[in-house]
Amino acid sequence: MPSVDDVLEQVGEFGWFQKQAFLNLCLTSVAFAPIYVGIVFLGFTPDHRCRSPGVAELSQRCGWSLAEELNYTVPGPGPAGQAFPRQCRRYEVDWNQSALGCEDPLAGLAANSSHLPLGPCQYGWVYDTPGSSIVTEFNLVCEAAWKVDLFQSCVNVGFFVGSMGIGYIADRYVWSEALPLGHHPHQCRLGRPDGSWMAGYTLITEFVGLGYRKTVAILYQTAFSVGLVLLSGLAYAVPHWRSLQLAVSLPIFLLLLCYWYCVLPGTRLPNGSGGWGGMLSLEEEVVTERLSPSFLDLFRTQNLRKYTFILMYLWFTSSVLYQGLIMHVGATGGSLYLDFLYSALVEFPAAFVILLIIDRFGRLYLLAGSNLLAGAACFLMIFISHDLHWLSIVAACVGRMGITIVFQMVCLVSAELYPTFIRNLGVMVCSSLCDLGGVVAPFLVFRLTEVWRGLPLVLFAALGLVAGGMSLLLPETKGVALPETIEEVERLGRKAKPRDNMIYLQVKMPEPAGL
Protein backbone atom coordinates (compact mmCIF):
# COMPACT_ATOMS: atom_id res chain seq x y z
CA MET A 1 0.00 0.00 0.00
CA PRO A 2 1.55 3.34 -1.04
CA SER A 3 2.28 6.17 1.35
CA VAL A 4 1.65 9.87 0.86
CA ASP A 5 5.32 10.37 -0.04
CA ASP A 6 4.94 7.71 -2.73
CA VAL A 7 1.89 9.47 -4.10
CA LEU A 8 3.56 12.89 -3.99
CA GLU A 9 6.45 11.54 -6.04
CA GLN A 10 3.93 10.85 -8.79
CA VAL A 11 1.69 13.91 -8.59
CA GLY A 12 4.51 16.30 -7.62
CA GLU A 13 6.26 16.86 -4.31
CA PHE A 14 5.97 20.63 -4.60
CA GLY A 15 3.47 21.32 -7.31
CA TRP A 16 1.22 24.28 -8.02
CA PHE A 17 -1.17 23.57 -5.18
CA GLN A 18 1.62 23.16 -2.62
CA LYS A 19 3.34 26.32 -3.79
CA GLN A 20 0.11 28.30 -3.64
CA ALA A 21 -0.75 27.08 -0.16
CA PHE A 22 2.85 27.56 1.00
CA LEU A 23 2.79 31.18 -0.16
CA ASN A 24 -0.49 31.81 1.65
CA LEU A 25 0.83 30.29 4.87
CA CYS A 26 4.05 32.30 4.61
CA LEU A 27 1.98 35.48 4.34
CA THR A 28 0.17 34.38 7.49
CA SER A 29 3.52 33.86 9.20
CA VAL A 30 4.65 37.37 8.19
CA ALA A 31 1.42 38.87 9.51
CA PHE A 32 1.59 36.96 12.79
CA ALA A 33 5.02 38.35 13.80
CA PRO A 34 3.81 41.90 14.68
CA ILE A 35 0.99 40.41 16.74
CA TYR A 36 3.41 38.23 18.69
CA VAL A 37 5.99 40.87 19.66
CA GLY A 38 4.15 44.12 18.96
CA ILE A 39 4.12 44.96 22.67
CA VAL A 40 7.73 46.15 22.27
CA PHE A 41 6.40 49.20 20.43
CA LEU A 42 2.80 49.33 21.62
CA GLY A 43 3.93 49.28 25.25
CA PHE A 44 7.11 51.31 24.84
CA THR A 45 7.97 53.33 27.95
CA PRO A 46 9.76 56.58 27.01
CA ASP A 47 11.71 58.81 29.37
CA HIS A 48 9.22 60.57 31.61
CA ARG A 49 8.93 62.83 34.63
CA CYS A 50 6.19 64.15 36.87
CA ARG A 51 4.10 66.98 35.51
CA SER A 52 4.30 69.98 37.82
CA PRO A 53 1.95 72.95 37.19
CA GLY A 54 3.88 76.14 36.51
CA VAL A 55 7.16 74.50 35.45
CA ALA A 56 6.57 74.94 31.73
CA GLU A 57 5.72 78.63 32.20
CA LEU A 58 8.75 79.22 34.45
CA SER A 59 11.04 77.45 31.99
CA GLN A 60 9.74 79.59 29.14
CA ARG A 61 10.08 82.81 31.15
CA CYS A 62 13.65 81.98 32.15
CA GLY A 63 14.67 80.63 28.74
CA TRP A 64 15.88 77.29 30.13
CA SER A 65 17.00 74.46 27.93
CA LEU A 66 15.48 71.04 28.56
CA ALA A 67 18.59 69.94 30.46
CA GLU A 68 18.39 73.02 32.71
CA GLU A 69 14.70 72.50 33.35
CA LEU A 70 15.32 68.90 34.40
CA ASN A 71 18.24 69.92 36.59
CA TYR A 72 16.26 72.60 38.45
CA THR A 73 12.81 71.02 38.73
CA VAL A 74 13.18 67.22 38.74
CA PRO A 75 14.55 65.24 41.72
CA GLY A 76 17.73 63.27 41.30
CA PRO A 77 17.92 59.46 41.23
CA GLY A 78 18.09 59.16 45.01
CA PRO A 79 19.81 56.44 47.05
CA ALA A 80 20.14 52.93 45.72
CA GLY A 81 17.37 50.49 46.54
CA GLN A 82 14.59 53.07 46.35
CA ALA A 83 12.08 53.59 43.55
CA PHE A 84 12.99 56.00 40.76
CA PRO A 85 12.23 59.43 42.26
CA ARG A 86 13.25 61.20 39.08
CA GLN A 87 10.37 59.53 37.27
CA CYS A 88 7.90 58.82 40.03
CA ARG A 89 8.30 61.69 42.52
CA ARG A 90 8.06 65.48 42.32
CA TYR A 91 9.10 68.38 44.53
CA GLU A 92 6.22 69.62 46.65
CA VAL A 93 6.75 73.16 45.36
CA ASP A 94 4.36 75.78 44.03
CA TRP A 95 6.12 76.66 40.79
CA ASN A 96 3.68 79.50 40.09
CA GLN A 97 4.95 81.73 42.92
CA SER A 98 6.70 84.84 41.67
CA ALA A 99 9.52 84.61 44.25
CA LEU A 100 11.24 81.82 42.32
CA GLY A 101 14.31 83.03 40.44
CA CYS A 102 15.81 81.73 37.22
CA GLU A 103 19.37 80.97 38.35
CA ASP A 104 18.54 78.56 41.15
CA PRO A 105 14.79 78.61 41.80
CA LEU A 106 14.96 76.29 44.82
CA ALA A 107 17.75 78.15 46.63
CA GLY A 108 15.36 80.29 48.61
CA LEU A 109 13.28 77.28 49.73
CA ALA A 110 16.00 75.02 51.14
CA ALA A 111 19.76 75.02 51.60
CA ASN A 112 19.88 71.76 49.64
CA SER A 113 17.25 70.53 47.19
CA SER A 114 17.53 67.04 48.68
CA HIS A 115 15.87 68.43 51.83
CA LEU A 116 12.73 69.40 49.97
CA PRO A 117 9.69 67.17 50.48
CA LEU A 118 8.76 64.82 47.63
CA GLY A 119 5.28 63.77 46.62
CA PRO A 120 3.57 61.50 44.07
CA CYS A 121 2.89 62.54 40.50
CA GLN A 122 -0.67 63.64 41.16
CA TYR A 123 -0.83 65.79 38.02
CA GLY A 124 0.33 63.07 35.64
CA TRP A 125 3.55 62.78 33.67
CA VAL A 126 5.43 64.43 30.84
CA TYR A 127 6.74 61.96 28.21
CA ASP A 128 9.72 62.66 25.97
CA THR A 129 8.40 61.08 22.79
CA PRO A 130 6.87 62.41 19.58
CA GLY A 131 4.42 59.53 19.38
CA SER A 132 2.28 57.60 21.81
CA SER A 133 1.95 54.16 23.35
CA ILE A 134 -0.46 52.51 25.74
CA VAL A 135 1.95 53.60 28.46
CA THR A 136 1.73 57.30 27.63
CA GLU A 137 -2.04 57.30 27.04
CA PHE A 138 -2.99 55.45 30.21
CA ASN A 139 -0.03 56.51 32.39
CA LEU A 140 1.18 52.94 32.95
CA VAL A 141 4.36 53.95 34.77
CA CYS A 142 5.67 53.83 38.33
CA GLU A 143 3.11 52.03 40.52
CA ALA A 144 1.04 51.08 37.43
CA ALA A 145 3.94 49.77 35.34
CA TRP A 146 2.97 46.14 36.00
CA LYS A 147 -0.17 46.62 33.91
CA VAL A 148 1.97 46.72 30.75
CA ASP A 149 3.26 43.25 31.61
CA LEU A 150 -0.30 42.13 32.20
CA PHE A 151 -1.32 43.40 28.76
CA GLN A 152 1.23 41.23 26.96
CA SER A 153 0.48 38.31 29.26
CA CYS A 154 -3.21 38.49 28.32
CA VAL A 155 -2.26 38.27 24.63
CA ASN A 156 -0.30 35.09 25.31
CA VAL A 157 -3.15 33.66 27.37
CA GLY A 158 -5.25 34.02 24.24
CA PHE A 159 -2.59 32.17 22.23
CA PHE A 160 -2.54 29.45 24.88
CA VAL A 161 -6.30 28.88 24.82
CA GLY A 162 -6.31 28.85 21.04
CA SER A 163 -3.43 26.36 20.83
CA MET A 164 -5.09 23.91 23.17
CA GLY A 165 -8.32 23.96 21.18
CA ILE A 166 -7.07 24.10 17.60
CA GLY A 167 -4.74 21.12 17.93
CA TYR A 168 -7.53 18.85 19.10
CA ILE A 169 -9.97 20.08 16.45
CA ALA A 170 -7.45 19.63 13.66
CA ASP A 171 -6.66 16.04 14.67
CA ARG A 172 -10.07 14.89 15.87
CA TYR A 173 -12.42 16.35 13.30
CA VAL A 174 -10.48 17.54 10.28
CA TRP A 175 -8.17 14.60 9.91
CA SER A 176 -10.84 12.01 10.69
CA GLU A 177 -13.80 13.56 8.93
CA ALA A 178 -12.44 15.76 6.14
CA LEU A 179 -10.02 13.26 4.65
CA PRO A 180 -12.58 10.81 3.26
CA LEU A 181 -13.14 13.65 0.80
CA GLY A 182 -16.06 13.96 -1.47
CA HIS A 183 -18.36 11.20 -2.57
CA HIS A 184 -16.74 10.80 -5.98
CA PRO A 185 -14.14 7.98 -5.93
CA HIS A 186 -11.93 9.77 -8.48
CA GLN A 187 -11.31 12.92 -6.45
CA CYS A 188 -8.33 13.93 -4.33
CA ARG A 189 -8.75 16.90 -2.05
CA LEU A 190 -6.70 18.02 0.90
CA GLY A 191 -8.31 20.28 3.48
CA ARG A 192 -7.15 21.29 6.91
CA PRO A 193 -7.65 24.47 8.92
CA ASP A 194 -4.66 26.49 10.00
CA GLY A 195 -6.22 28.50 12.80
CA SER A 196 -2.84 29.35 14.30
CA TRP A 197 0.80 29.71 13.31
CA MET A 198 1.65 26.25 14.60
CA ALA A 199 -1.24 24.63 12.72
CA GLY A 200 0.20 26.16 9.55
CA TYR A 201 3.62 24.76 10.39
CA THR A 202 2.26 21.26 10.92
CA LEU A 203 0.29 21.50 7.68
CA ILE A 204 3.39 22.48 5.72
CA THR A 205 5.39 19.50 7.00
CA GLU A 206 2.65 17.14 5.86
CA PHE A 207 1.57 18.24 2.38
CA VAL A 208 4.93 18.53 0.59
CA GLY A 209 7.25 15.75 -0.49
CA LEU A 210 10.09 14.49 1.63
CA GLY A 211 12.69 16.33 -0.45
CA TYR A 212 11.11 19.72 0.26
CA ARG A 213 9.83 19.24 3.81
CA LYS A 214 12.83 20.63 5.68
CA THR A 215 13.27 23.60 3.34
CA VAL A 216 9.67 24.80 3.39
CA ALA A 217 9.49 24.42 7.18
CA ILE A 218 12.52 26.68 7.64
CA LEU A 219 11.36 29.19 5.05
CA TYR A 220 7.97 29.35 6.78
CA GLN A 221 9.71 30.44 9.96
CA THR A 222 11.96 32.80 8.01
CA ALA A 223 8.77 34.52 6.85
CA PHE A 224 8.15 35.27 10.53
CA SER A 225 11.52 37.04 10.62
CA VAL A 226 10.47 39.10 7.60
CA GLY A 227 7.47 40.20 9.64
CA LEU A 228 9.77 41.37 12.44
CA VAL A 229 11.85 43.47 10.06
CA LEU A 230 8.71 45.01 8.58
CA LEU A 231 7.42 45.72 12.09
CA SER A 232 10.46 47.83 12.97
CA GLY A 233 9.95 50.01 9.89
CA LEU A 234 6.18 50.21 10.37
CA ALA A 235 6.53 51.19 14.03
CA TYR A 236 8.97 53.94 13.08
CA ALA A 237 6.62 55.26 10.38
CA VAL A 238 3.50 54.96 12.57
CA PRO A 239 4.53 56.20 16.05
CA HIS A 240 1.02 56.30 17.52
CA TRP A 241 -0.06 53.05 19.11
CA ARG A 242 -3.71 52.98 17.99
CA SER A 243 -2.78 53.44 14.34
CA LEU A 244 0.01 50.88 14.69
CA GLN A 245 -2.33 48.33 16.27
CA LEU A 246 -4.77 48.79 13.41
CA ALA A 247 -2.00 48.46 10.82
CA VAL A 248 -0.73 45.13 12.23
CA SER A 249 -4.23 43.67 12.75
CA LEU A 250 -5.85 44.29 9.36
CA PRO A 251 -3.62 41.85 7.40
CA ILE A 252 -4.79 38.97 9.60
CA PHE A 253 -8.41 39.55 8.54
CA LEU A 254 -7.46 39.91 4.87
CA LEU A 255 -5.65 36.57 4.98
CA LEU A 256 -8.91 34.82 5.85
CA LEU A 257 -9.57 34.99 2.11
CA CYS A 258 -6.78 32.43 1.65
CA TYR A 259 -9.08 29.71 2.97
CA TRP A 260 -10.48 29.07 -0.50
CA TYR A 261 -7.03 28.24 -1.84
CA CYS A 262 -6.64 25.15 0.35
CA VAL A 263 -8.43 22.81 -2.05
CA LEU A 264 -6.65 20.45 -4.42
CA PRO A 265 -8.57 19.19 -7.47
CA GLY A 266 -8.57 15.52 -8.48
CA THR A 267 -5.32 14.21 -9.89
CA ARG A 268 -4.77 11.20 -12.14
CA LEU A 269 -1.71 9.15 -11.32
CA PRO A 270 0.28 7.77 -14.22
CA ASN A 271 0.18 4.00 -14.73
CA GLY A 272 3.44 2.36 -13.81
CA SER A 273 5.09 -0.97 -13.30
CA GLY A 274 4.37 -0.78 -9.60
CA GLY A 275 0.72 -1.49 -10.28
CA TRP A 276 -0.78 1.35 -8.32
CA GLY A 277 -1.40 3.93 -11.04
CA GLY A 278 -4.83 5.19 -12.00
CA MET A 279 -7.33 7.41 -10.29
CA LEU A 280 -6.65 8.28 -6.65
CA SER A 281 -8.94 8.82 -3.74
CA LEU A 282 -8.06 9.31 -0.10
CA GLU A 283 -9.77 6.98 2.32
CA GLU A 284 -9.09 6.86 5.99
CA GLU A 285 -7.78 3.60 7.36
CA VAL A 286 -10.03 2.08 9.94
CA VAL A 287 -7.68 2.58 12.83
CA THR A 288 -9.35 3.41 16.12
CA GLU A 289 -6.52 5.47 17.57
CA ARG A 290 -6.53 7.78 14.59
CA LEU A 291 -10.20 8.48 14.98
CA SER A 292 -10.04 9.39 18.65
CA PRO A 293 -6.96 11.43 19.56
CA SER A 294 -6.79 12.08 23.27
CA PHE A 295 -4.67 14.28 25.47
CA LEU A 296 -3.72 11.14 27.41
CA ASP A 297 -2.19 9.66 24.25
CA LEU A 298 0.69 12.09 24.69
CA PHE A 299 1.62 10.31 27.93
CA ARG A 300 0.55 6.76 27.10
CA THR A 301 4.02 5.16 27.00
CA GLN A 302 7.27 5.80 28.83
CA ASN A 303 9.20 7.21 25.87
CA LEU A 304 6.32 9.29 24.57
CA ARG A 305 5.80 10.68 28.06
CA LYS A 306 9.49 11.58 28.32
CA TYR A 307 9.53 13.24 24.91
CA THR A 308 6.42 15.26 25.72
CA PHE A 309 7.81 16.64 28.98
CA ILE A 310 11.16 17.51 27.37
CA LEU A 311 9.48 19.24 24.44
CA MET A 312 7.25 21.17 26.82
CA TYR A 313 10.31 22.48 28.65
CA LEU A 314 12.10 23.33 25.40
CA TRP A 315 9.08 25.26 24.12
CA PHE A 316 8.77 27.14 27.42
CA THR A 317 12.43 28.14 27.59
CA SER A 318 12.51 29.05 23.89
CA SER A 319 9.66 31.50 24.40
CA VAL A 320 11.09 33.00 27.59
CA LEU A 321 14.50 33.57 26.00
CA TYR A 322 13.15 34.72 22.63
CA GLN A 323 10.62 37.21 23.97
CA GLY A 324 12.85 38.04 26.92
CA LEU A 325 15.77 39.11 24.72
CA ILE A 326 13.43 41.20 22.55
CA MET A 327 11.93 42.95 25.58
CA HIS A 328 15.34 43.35 27.20
CA VAL A 329 16.40 45.44 24.19
CA GLY A 330 13.52 47.82 24.88
CA ALA A 331 14.23 47.96 28.60
CA THR A 332 17.92 48.80 28.45
CA GLY A 333 17.97 52.04 26.48
CA GLY A 334 19.52 52.82 23.11
CA SER A 335 17.60 53.29 19.88
CA LEU A 336 14.60 50.99 20.16
CA TYR A 337 13.92 50.84 16.43
CA LEU A 338 17.51 50.17 15.36
CA ASP A 339 18.22 47.70 18.18
CA PHE A 340 15.05 45.79 17.31
CA LEU A 341 15.97 45.80 13.62
CA TYR A 342 19.50 44.52 14.27
CA SER A 343 18.25 41.68 16.45
CA ALA A 344 15.62 40.76 13.83
CA LEU A 345 18.14 40.67 10.98
CA VAL A 346 20.26 38.02 12.72
CA GLU A 347 17.38 35.57 12.33
CA PHE A 348 18.15 35.25 8.62
CA PRO A 349 21.69 33.87 9.16
CA ALA A 350 20.07 31.46 11.62
CA ALA A 351 17.98 29.95 8.81
CA PHE A 352 21.07 29.72 6.60
CA VAL A 353 23.03 27.94 9.34
CA ILE A 354 20.25 25.38 9.72
CA LEU A 355 20.06 24.65 6.00
CA LEU A 356 23.85 24.36 5.84
CA ILE A 357 24.56 21.96 8.70
CA ILE A 358 21.34 20.17 9.69
CA ASP A 359 21.95 17.23 7.34
CA ARG A 360 25.54 16.91 8.49
CA PHE A 361 25.09 17.09 12.27
CA GLY A 362 21.45 16.11 12.67
CA ARG A 363 18.71 17.68 14.74
CA LEU A 364 19.83 17.05 18.30
CA TYR A 365 23.35 18.47 18.23
CA LEU A 366 22.12 21.60 16.48
CA LEU A 367 19.26 21.97 18.97
CA ALA A 368 21.50 21.43 22.00
CA GLY A 369 24.34 23.61 20.70
CA SER A 370 22.00 26.50 19.90
CA ASN A 371 20.50 26.38 23.39
CA LEU A 372 23.98 26.48 24.88
CA LEU A 373 24.92 29.39 22.61
CA ALA A 374 21.87 31.40 23.68
CA GLY A 375 22.49 30.66 27.35
CA ALA A 376 26.18 31.56 27.10
CA ALA A 377 25.36 34.85 25.35
CA CYS A 378 22.94 35.81 28.12
CA PHE A 379 25.56 34.91 30.72
CA LEU A 380 28.14 37.10 28.96
CA MET A 381 25.74 40.07 28.85
CA ILE A 382 25.66 40.12 32.66
CA PHE A 383 29.26 41.32 32.79
CA ILE A 384 29.09 43.92 30.00
CA SER A 385 29.15 47.49 31.23
CA HIS A 386 26.10 49.62 30.53
CA ASP A 387 28.41 52.13 28.83
CA LEU A 388 29.35 49.51 26.21
CA HIS A 389 25.86 49.39 24.75
CA TRP A 390 27.11 48.27 21.33
CA LEU A 391 28.80 45.23 22.84
CA SER A 392 25.65 44.37 24.75
CA ILE A 393 23.67 44.54 21.48
CA VAL A 394 26.20 42.27 19.75
CA ALA A 395 25.90 39.69 22.53
CA ALA A 396 22.10 40.00 22.45
CA CYS A 397 22.13 39.42 18.68
CA VAL A 398 24.26 36.28 19.13
CA GLY A 399 21.83 35.04 21.76
CA ARG A 400 18.92 35.96 19.50
CA MET A 401 20.42 33.97 16.63
CA GLY A 402 20.93 30.99 18.92
CA ILE A 403 17.40 31.00 20.28
CA THR A 404 16.01 31.50 16.75
CA ILE A 405 17.75 28.29 15.67
CA VAL A 406 16.30 26.61 18.76
CA PHE A 407 12.80 27.77 17.86
CA GLN A 408 13.10 26.47 14.32
CA MET A 409 14.57 23.16 15.43
CA VAL A 410 12.08 22.52 18.23
CA CYS A 411 9.26 23.10 15.73
CA LEU A 412 10.76 20.56 13.37
CA VAL A 413 11.58 17.99 16.04
CA SER A 414 8.12 18.28 17.61
CA ALA A 415 6.45 17.56 14.26
CA GLU A 416 8.76 14.59 13.65
CA LEU A 417 8.37 12.90 17.04
CA TYR A 418 4.59 12.50 17.23
CA PRO A 419 2.56 9.93 15.29
CA THR A 420 0.21 11.20 12.62
CA PHE A 421 -3.05 10.79 14.51
CA ILE A 422 -1.93 13.06 17.38
CA ARG A 423 0.70 15.16 15.61
CA ASN A 424 -1.34 18.37 15.64
CA LEU A 425 -2.49 17.77 19.20
CA GLY A 426 1.04 17.00 20.41
CA VAL A 427 2.60 20.00 18.71
CA MET A 428 -0.17 22.28 19.98
CA VAL A 429 0.03 21.06 23.56
CA CYS A 430 3.82 21.43 23.66
CA SER A 431 3.76 24.79 21.88
CA SER A 432 1.14 26.01 24.37
CA LEU A 433 4.01 26.08 26.88
CA CYS A 434 5.52 28.65 24.54
CA ASP A 435 2.47 30.81 25.23
CA LEU A 436 2.86 30.28 28.97
CA GLY A 437 6.46 31.40 28.59
CA GLY A 438 5.13 34.51 26.90
CA VAL A 439 2.81 35.09 29.85
CA VAL A 440 5.65 35.18 32.40
CA ALA A 441 8.35 36.76 30.19
CA PRO A 442 7.19 40.39 30.59
CA PHE A 443 7.15 40.10 34.38
CA LEU A 444 10.55 38.39 34.40
CA VAL A 445 12.13 41.09 32.25
CA PHE A 446 10.65 44.32 33.56
CA ARG A 447 10.07 43.48 37.23
CA LEU A 448 13.40 41.72 37.73
CA THR A 449 15.19 44.57 35.93
CA GLU A 450 13.94 46.92 38.65
CA VAL A 451 15.71 44.74 41.22
CA TRP A 452 18.93 44.37 39.23
CA ARG A 453 19.51 44.90 35.52
CA GLY A 454 21.36 41.61 35.13
CA LEU A 455 18.90 39.44 37.05
CA PRO A 456 16.74 38.46 34.02
CA LEU A 457 19.89 37.50 32.15
CA VAL A 458 20.96 35.17 34.98
CA LEU A 459 17.64 33.37 34.67
CA PHE A 460 17.82 33.26 30.87
CA ALA A 461 21.32 31.79 30.98
CA ALA A 462 20.27 29.06 33.41
CA LEU A 463 17.21 28.13 31.36
CA GLY A 464 19.20 27.96 28.12
CA LEU A 465 22.03 25.85 29.53
CA VAL A 466 19.63 23.34 31.11
CA ALA A 467 17.66 23.15 27.85
CA GLY A 468 20.86 22.34 25.98
CA GLY A 469 21.45 19.31 28.18
CA MET A 470 17.85 18.11 28.03
CA SER A 471 17.83 18.28 24.22
CA LEU A 472 20.29 15.39 24.09
CA LEU A 473 17.72 13.11 25.77
CA LEU A 474 15.52 13.16 22.66
CA PRO A 475 15.98 10.64 19.81
CA GLU A 476 17.61 11.72 16.58
CA THR A 477 15.04 12.00 13.77
CA LYS A 478 17.42 12.68 10.89
CA GLY A 479 16.57 10.36 8.00
CA VAL A 480 13.65 8.81 9.87
CA ALA A 481 10.12 8.97 8.48
CA LEU A 482 7.29 10.62 10.30
CA PRO A 483 5.87 7.95 12.62
CA GLU A 484 2.40 6.56 12.02
CA THR A 485 1.68 4.95 15.39
CA ILE A 486 2.77 5.17 19.00
CA GLU A 487 4.63 1.91 18.55
CA GLU A 488 6.78 3.53 15.88
CA VAL A 489 7.52 6.42 18.24
CA GLU A 490 8.70 3.91 20.84
CA ARG A 491 11.14 2.50 18.29
CA LEU A 492 12.64 5.90 17.43
CA GLY A 493 15.23 5.57 20.19
CA ARG A 494 16.51 2.35 18.66
CA LYS A 495 18.20 1.93 15.33
CA ALA A 496 15.34 1.19 12.99
CA LYS A 497 14.87 0.95 9.27
CA PRO A 498 13.74 4.38 8.05
CA ARG A 499 10.25 4.65 6.66
CA ASP A 500 8.95 7.72 4.90
CA ASN A 501 5.25 7.06 5.15
CA MET A 502 2.96 9.52 6.83
CA ILE A 503 -0.61 8.61 6.11
CA TYR A 504 -1.51 5.40 4.38
CA LEU A 505 -3.68 5.72 1.29
CA GLN A 506 -5.82 3.27 -0.54
CA VAL A 507 -5.58 3.53 -4.29
CA LYS A 508 -8.63 2.35 -6.18
CA MET A 509 -8.09 1.07 -9.69
CA PRO A 510 -11.01 1.42 -12.08
CA GLU A 511 -12.78 -1.87 -12.57
CA PRO A 512 -12.51 -3.30 -16.09
CA ALA A 513 -15.58 -2.67 -18.19
CA GLY A 514 -18.06 -5.49 -18.34
CA LEU A 515 -17.12 -7.07 -14.98
MARTIPA-848039 format. One record per residue (C-alpha): x, y, z. Coordinates in steps of 0.25 Angstrom, whole numbers, plus 5000, padded with zeros to 4 digits. Example, Ala and Ser with C-alpha at 12.3 -4.5 7.8 and 13.67 -1.06 7.14 Angstrom:
504949825031/505549965029/
This chain:
500050005000/500650134996/500950255005/500750395003/502150415000/502050314989/500850384984/501450524984/502650464976/501650434965/500750564966/501850654970/502550674983/502450834982/501450854971/500550974968/499550944979/500650934990/501351054985/500051134985/499751084999/501151105004/501151254999/499851275007/500351215019/501651295018/500851425017/500151385030/501451355037/501951495033/500651555038/500651485051/502051535055/501551685059/500451625067/501451535075/502451635079/501751765076/501651805091/503151855089/502651975082/501151975086/501651975101/502852055099/503252135112/503952265108/504752355117/503752425126/503652515139/502552575147/501652685142/501752805151/500852925149/501653055146/502952985142/502653005127/502353155129/503553175138/504453105128/503953185117/504053315125/505553285129/505953235115/506453095121/506852985112/506252845114/507452805122/507452925131/505952905133/506152765138/507352805146/506552905154/505152845155/505352695155/505852615167/507152535165/507252385165/507252375180/507952265188/508152125183/506952025186/505852125185/504852145174/505252245163/504952385169/505352455156/504152385149/503252355160/503352475170/503252625169/503652745178/502552785187/502752935181/501753035176/502453075163/501553185160/502053275172/502753395167/503853385177/504553275169/505753325162/506353275149/507753245153/507453145165/505953145167/506053055179/507153135187/506153215194/505353095199/506453005205/507953005206/508052875199/506952825189/507052685195/506352745207/505152785200/503952695202/503552595191/502152555186/501452465176/501252505162/499752555165/499752635152/500152525143/501452515135/502252585123/502752485113/503952515104/503452445091/502752505078/501852385078/500952305087/500852175093/499852105103/500852145114/500752295111/499252295108/498852225121/500052265130/500552125132/501752165139/502352155153/501252085162/500452045150/501651995141/501251855144/499951865136/500851875123/501351735126/499951695129/499551745115/500551655108/500251535117/498751545113/499151535099/499951405101/498751355109/497951365097/499051295089/499051185100/497551165099/497551155084/498651055083/498050965093/496750965085/497250965070/498150845072/497050755076/496050805066/497050795055/497350645059/496050605063/495050655053/495850705041/496750585040/495750485043/494550545036/495050635025/496050535019/495050435013/494750555003/493650564994/492750454990/493350434976/494350324976/495250394966/495550524974/496750564983/496550684992/497350725004/496750815014/497150855028/496950985036/498151065040/497551145051/498951175057/500351195053/500751055058/499550995051/500151055038/501450995042/500950855044/500150865031/501450905023/502250785028/501150695023/500650735010/502050745002/502950634998/504050585007/505150654998/504450795001/503950775015/505150835023/505350945013/503950995014/503850985029/505051075031/504551175020/503251175027/503951225040/504851315032/503551385027/503351415042/504651485042/504251565030/503051615039/503951655050/504751745040/503551805034/503051835048/504251915052/504052005040/502552015041/502652055056/503652165052/502652215042/501452205050/501852255064/500452255070/500052125076/498552125072/498952145057/500052045059/499151935065/498151955054/499251945043/499751815049/498351755051/497751775037/498651675030/498151565038/496651585034/497051605019/497751465020/496451395023/496251405008/497351305007/496451195012/495851164998/497251134993/497351015001/496650914992/497350824982/496650774970/496650624966/497950574960/498150454951/499350374955/500150314943/500150164941/501450094945/502049964947/501749974962/500349944959/499750054967/499450164956/498150214952/497150304959/497350334973/496450354985/496850375000/496150285009/496450275024/496950145029/496050085040/496950105051/496350145064/497450225070/497450315058/495950345060/496050385075/497250465078/497350485093/498150575102/498550455110/499150395097/500350485099/500650415112/500250275108/501650215108/502950235115/503750295103/502550375098/502350435112/503850465113/503850535100/502650615103/503150675116/504550705109/503850775098/502950855107/504150905115/504850935102/503651015096/503551095110/505051135110/505051165096/503951265098/504451325110/505851345104/505351395091/504251495096/505151525108/506351565099/505451655090/504851725102/506151735109/506651825097/505451915100/505751925114/507251955114/507252085106/507852115092/507052135080/505852045081/505652035066/507052015061/507351915073/506051835069/506451835054/507851785057/507351675066/506251635055/507351635044/508151525051/507051425049/507351415034/508751355037/508051265046/507251205035/508451195026/509251125037/508151025039/508050995024/509550975023/509850885035/508550815039/508850695029/510250685034/510050685049/508650645051/507550715059/507950685073/509350745073/508850865066/507750885076/508650865088/509750945083/508851065080/508251065094/509651065100/510051185090/508751265095/509051235109/510551265108/510151395101/509251435112/510251405123/511351485116/510351605115/510351605131/511751655131/511651765120/511751905125/510451985122/511452095115/511751985105/510351985099/510851935085/511551815091/510351775099/509551785086/510551695079/510451595090/508851605090/508951585075/509751455077/508751405087/507651445078/508251365067/508451245076/507051245081/506451265067/507151135063/506551065075/505151115071/505251065057/505850935062/504850905073/503750925063/504350825053/504650725064/503250735070/502650705057/503550585055/503350525068/501850505069/501050405061/500150455050/498850435058/499250525070/500350615062/499550735063/499050715077/500450685082/501050805075/499950895080/500050845094/501550865095/501550995088/500551045097/501651045108/502251155098/501051235101/501151215116/502651265114/502151385108/501151405119/502351415130/503351475121/502951625122/502951605138/504251545138/504951645129/504351775134/504051745149/505451675151/506151785144/505651885155/506351795165/507651775157/507851805142/508551665141/507651585148/506751545136/508051505129/508451415140/507151335139/507151335123/508551275124/508151165134/506951135125/507751125112/508851035118/507950935124/507150935111/508350895104/508650775113/507150725112/507150735097/508150625096/507150525103/506250535091/506450435079/507050475066/506050485055/507050515044/506650415032/505550355039/504050365034/502950425041/502350325050/501050265048/500750205062/501150215076/501950085074/502750145064/503050265073/503550165083/504550105073/505150245070/506150225081/506650095075/507350085061/506150055052/505950045037/505550185032/504150195027/503650315020/502150285021/501250385027/499850345024/499450225018/498550235005/497750134998/497850144983/496550094975/496850044961/495650064952/494949934950/495049874936/493849894927/492849784927/493249724940/
